[in-house]
């Protein structure tokens, strides 16, 4: 396999015409998700090699050899390779429209990670007094914030967790975040600045934190 692209190498390999993952037949949700998961990070490379409990080795081989390796080696993946993966996922899933319809990225991630490869959930969330919930990614939900014109990811995650009364039960091994979007007609934000690092200190359940008044260990949290 090829390692993920970093720094100047990433710019050299991935920038320009005929770079990235070629779109075809409403594949943008999957193209964007695959590019984000594998082009410049190795956090989820276990998906490419580890024989998980339910692991479909055919899907794993397509993902590794036809998509991730060409993306990291040449910076380009042909649409037919993604279609090959979509055809296999259509066979494995309960849904017959993975090859032609646009899907939510979360639907794709749940199918390939849970049903096809059998990976344990990546996130454990707690909402108020309700019981914990396990999931593979987190979608940002929030009302329109007038003071956030061009927000960064840090601000959006904090606002979303606060408005939904959510906490992370533990530090996640991988934190996949889906940005807010509202289709072609309306988008909440015209631009979102990527946060290169994410501070999750205030998002962790029962995490010891400093009091903003006296600097001792805090005993109360004010929203």
Secondary structure, 3 states (H helix, E strand, C coil): CCCCCCHHHHHHHHCCCCCEECCCCCCHHHHHHHHHHHCCCCCCCHHHHCCCCCCCHHHHHHHHHHHHHHHHHHCEECHHHHHHHHHHHHHHCCCCCCCCCCCCHHHHHHHHHHHHHCCCCCEEEEECCCCCEEECCEECCCCCCCCCCCCEHHHHHHHHHHHCCEEECCCCCCCCEECCCCCCCCCCCCCCECCCCCCCHHHECCCCCECCCCCCECCCCCC
